[in-house]
Amino acid sequence: MPKMKTHSSLKDRFKITGTGKVKRFKAHKNHLLSHKSPRQKRVLGTQPLLHSGDYARMKQQLLNLK
């Protein structure tokens, strides 16, 4: 039986915390940062937890992510 593989694009988009929760990254922090205010860049730099309903939907794809 072949192994289940983690969806490759999810490796860089999510991180697993020590307690097993999933952290996600916010959008709009990759480029065109010169016109954004320092406060906006600081807020976008935070990593909120993934909502539990979204985690249930993506559980199979995040299975092997560590």
PyMOL commands that set and color helices and strands:
alter all, ss='L'
color gray80, all
select helices_A, chain A and resi 10-13+38-44+52-58
alter helices_A, ss='H'
color red, helices_A
select strands_A, chain A and resi 14-16+22-24
alter strands_A, ss='S'
color yellow, strands_A
deselect
rebuild
show_as cartoon
